[in-house]
Amino acid sequence: MSIFSGCPGAVSIREAEPEDIQCTKCGAEVEIWSDELTARCTSCGTSVSREQGPTCIDWCSFAEECVGTEKYQRLKGEEPAQENE
């Protein structure tokens, strides 16, 4: 068991919660999770994004270990590493 359990700033990434934002095209409410950058409007199909300020992903050297490689890469806009087949 590791004594490293992550920082409080990464809670919204590790333990994602939904929030509603307004679609910029049709005005419908769109559910987006705290660990997502974009979501698709179910009413009109528009891709909408929520405002996100700097997070620990941007500066912490332990961020990938803390939130997990998959979420880290997705939030940084990186392609996940492919396993050798």
Sequence and secondary structure as in RCSB ss.txt:
>XXXX:A:sequence
MSIFSGCPGAVSIREAEPEDIQCTKCGAEVEIWSDELTARCTSCGTSVSREQGPTCIDWCSFAEECVGTEKYQRL
KGEEPAQENE
>XXXX:A:secstr
  S    GGGHHHHT  EEEEE TTT  EEEEETT SEEE TTT  EEE      HHHH TTHHHHH HHHHHHH
HT        
